[in-house]
Amino acid sequence: MPPTTPFTEPFVELRDVTFGYGERVVLRGLSLVVPRGKVTAIMGASGGGKTTVLRLIGGQQRAKQGQVLFDGRDVGAMDARQLYAARRRMGMLFQFGALFTDMSVFDNVAFPLREHTTLDEALVRDIVLMKLHAVGLRGARDLMPSQISGGMARRVALARAIALDPELIMYDEPFAGLDPISMGIAAQLIRQLGDAMGLTSILVSHNLQETFALADHVIVLGPGNVAAQGTPDEVRASVDPLVHQFVHALPTGPVPFHHPGPTVAQDFGPGGARGVQ
């Protein structure tokens, strides 16, 4: 389903991408576009390949077929040097923050600066404090991850993700496990930082309310491909059965309750598990 809303040129694009883990195919001929300077949400049922898309963009995985383009260049064709250079232009907010537990808040945010630049410590200090100030945690610089809340940890992780002033930032379930206040703060930060820094943002989330409120563009993945895409209002109005089930949180529909496997008769009938002596 093509988007009806005009956008700027693509910054990230997947063209006919197929990928799987072993014999399990996750993406089948997937094509999608992430417009430059916008917040794009990738949504869909669990196991539909959302996090896999982020891994393909970051070069952690390579497509078995098709192209993953980052600013016009195929990530899958990059050598190690080119991939590291591309990653310096990306930021990543992992699920639950993934902070280094043996480092202070300050050192967590300073880590990418110390790892990827030759800046002196005085400049590193100024940048870290500016990034922490942007997420409201400059005063928590000397605390350890065990001394801060889950919502604060997610904000520290966001400060770390923007430490190198990336052009693209990817958020993997940024609202998971947060209370309503922390969730609202996280959503506000994603929107404000994106607008202030001119970021292209990709947001993977199951939280409909917060995601639809902040996203410019929503892509709903079906079984390995795009089921619907467009503005939040356009996706909400979709008549596609899978999208309708997802948006309205219906327990029955195209997304099955049971994981694929043997039938009940095969497992419990004659010759099945109980029939084997």
Summary of the structure (lengths in Angstrom):
residues: 277
radius of gyration: 20.7
end to end distance: 52.2
largest distance: 74.2
contacts: 864
relative contact order: 0.16
helix: 38%
strand: 22%
